[in-house]
Amino acid sequence: MQPLPEIPDDLRAYAYRAIALARFTIHVDGSVDVALIKPTPNPRLNQLLMESLKSWRFSPALKDGRAIESEQDIRVHFNIG
């Protein structure tokens, strides 16, 4: 599982049960480009999330045994207790 950002105390109420949808373009080397296609309502929370998502790495998709670029949409849930 990939890490999510540490949520500062002043953003915990905004993060409680927040959901964002991120679209990853996964390159053949496993690096990514990412965009929030459904951000949370809080811009600061989105900024923290994007900083974290940019560090995520994936194994590239394979076609005929060769790595190819692909896209993946991932729902990100903040379950702050």
PAFIDO-983145 format. One line per field, with one value per residue: residue in one letter; z, y, x of N, C-alpha, C in turn. Coordinates in steps of 0.05 Angstrom, whole numbers, plus 5000, padded with zeros to 4 digits. Example, Ala and Ser with C-alpha at 12.3 -4.5 7.8 and 13.67 -1.06 7.14 Angstrom:
2
resn = c(A:S)
n.zz = c(5156:5142)
n.yy = c(4886:4955)
n.xx = c(5264:5257)
ca.zz = c(5156:5143)
ca.yy = c(4910:4979)
ca.xx = c(5246:5273)
c.zz = c(5156:5157)
c.yy = c(4934:5001)
c.xx = c(5264:5258)
//
This chain:
81
resn = c(M:Q:P:L:P:E:I:P:D:D:L:R:A:Y:A:Y:R:A:I:A:L:A:R:F:T:I:H:V:D:G:S:V:D:V:A:L:I:K:P:T:P:N:P:R:L:N:Q:L:L:M:E:S:L:K:S:W:R:F:S:P:A:L:K:D:G:R:A:I:E:S:E:Q:D:I:R:V:H:F:N:I:G)
n.zz = c(5000:4984:5014:5049:5059:5120:5161:5183:5246:5241:5194:5199:5207:5157:5127:5147:5128:5075:5004:4946:4876:4837:4778:4748:4704:4684:4672:4630:4662:4713:4739:4752:4727:4756:4767:4801:4789:4814:4863:4935:4974:4999:4987:5011:5032:4985:4962:4998:4989:4934:4936:4962:4928:4882:4894:4891:4864:4811:4782:4714:4663:4623:4555:4510:4535:4542:4574:4579:4573:4615:4641:4705:4748:4814:4874:4931:4999:5059:5121:5177:5245)
n.yy = c(4976:5044:5104:5154:5225:5257:5285:5349:5375:5418:5407:5360:5356:5369:5328:5284:5228:5245:5240:5231:5230:5205:5208:5169:5170:5120:5108:5072:5063:5060:5108:5164:5209:5251:5271:5305:5286:5289:5328:5339:5383:5419:5461:5461:5409:5381:5397:5374:5321:5314:5322:5276:5236:5242:5217:5163:5099:5051:4986:4979:4969:4910:4889:4839:4821:4866:4928:4979:5045:5067:5084:5096:5102:5121:5117:5156:5150:5184:5164:5188:5180)
n.xx = c(5017:5010:5037:4999:4992:5016:4968:4957:4935:4899:4873:4846:4791:4771:4792:4767:4734:4740:4743:4780:4793:4843:4881:4928:4983:5021:5086:5134:5178:5158:5151:5108:5057:5010:4942:4890:4827:4780:4780:4787:4744:4778:4832:4884:4888:4886:4934:4972:4959:4971:5027:5043:5022:5053:5099:5089:5100:5095:5088:5098:5046:5040:5048:5047:5093:5124:5138:5089:5061:5008:4942:4912:4858:4849:4815:4821:4817:4807:4808:4800:4805)
ca.zz = c(5000:4982:5037:5046:5074:5148:5161:5206:5263:5232:5170:5205:5203:5128:5117:5158:5107:5049:4982:4922:4854:4824:4753:4745:4680:4693:4650:4628:4684:4738:4749:4746:4727:4770:4769:4816:4772:4832:4887:4959:4974:5012:4971:5026:5034:4958:4958:5013:4976:4909:4943:4969:4905:4863:4902:4887:4841:4803:4761:4689:4650:4603:4532:4495:4551:4542:4590:4564:4588:4620:4660:4726:4766:4842:4895:4956:5022:5084:5144:5201:5267)
ca.yy = c(5000:5069:5121:5179:5246:5263:5306:5367:5376:5438:5397:5334:5358:5369:5302:5263:5215:5257:5222:5244:5212:5213:5194:5165:5160:5103:5106:5046:5059:5060:5135:5172:5236:5248:5294:5300:5291:5296:5336:5344:5411:5435:5464:5453:5380:5372:5401:5353:5295:5314:5319:5248:5219:5245:5198:5136:5084:5028:4969:4986:4949:4895:4880:4821:4819:4891:4949:5000:5066:5062:5102:5083:5119:5110:5132:5159:5154:5193:5155:5200:5172)
ca.xx = c(5000:5025:5032:4984:5006:5009:4948:4960:4911:4879:4860:4834:4762:4767:4800:4750:4718:4743:4750:4790:4798:4868:4887:4957:4994:5043:5105:5146:5198:5144:5146:5080:5045:4984:4924:4865:4804:4759:4794:4771:4736:4798:4856:4909:4888:4893:4963:4986:4954:4987:5056:5046:5016:5075:5121:5080:5112:5079:5099:5083:5030:5055:5034:5065:5118:5139:5126:5076:5049:4980:4929:4898:4844:4849:4800:4836:4799:4819:4792:4811:4789)
c.zz = c(5000:5005:5030:5064:5103:5148:5186:5221:5252:5206:5175:5200:5173:5116:5126:5136:5080:5029:4959:4901:4838:4799:4750:4716:4688:4669:4651:4650:4711:4750:4740:4742:4739:4769:4786:4797:4788:4859:4911:4958:4986:4996:4985:5028:5006:4953:4973:4999:4950:4915:4949:4944:4884:4870:4898:4863:4836:4785:4736:4679:4629:4579:4515:4509:4552:4559:4571:4583:4592:4638:4680:4743:4793:4860:4920:4978:5046:5106:5170:5225:5291)
c.yy = c(5025:5087:5145:5200:5247:5287:5323:5369:5395:5429:5371:5335:5357:5342:5279:5253:5228:5236:5240:5222:5222:5196:5194:5157:5146:5099:5079:5041:5059:5087:5143:5202:5232:5274:5286:5307:5296:5303:5337:5374:5430:5437:5455:5422:5369:5375:5380:5326:5293:5310:5289:5231:5220:5226:5169:5124:5059:5010:4975:4962:4935:4888:4864:4820:4844:4912:4970:5021:5060:5084:5086:5104:5106:5129:5132:5167:5164:5184:5164:5192:5189)
c.xx = c(5018:5018:5015:4997:4998:4990:4951:4933:4890:4864:4845:4804:4755:4773:4782:4731:4719:4752:4759:4794:4822:4871:4918:4963:5020:5062:5120:5167:5185:5139:5118:5077:5018:4969:4900:4842:4779:4772:4775:4763:4758:4824:4882:4911:4896:4923:4979:4983:4971:5017:5061:5043:5039:5098:5114:5094:5096:5096:5084:5067:5048:5037:5054:5093:5134:5123:5114:5065:5019:4969:4914:4884:4843:4834:4817:4817:4816:4800:4806:4793:4792)
//
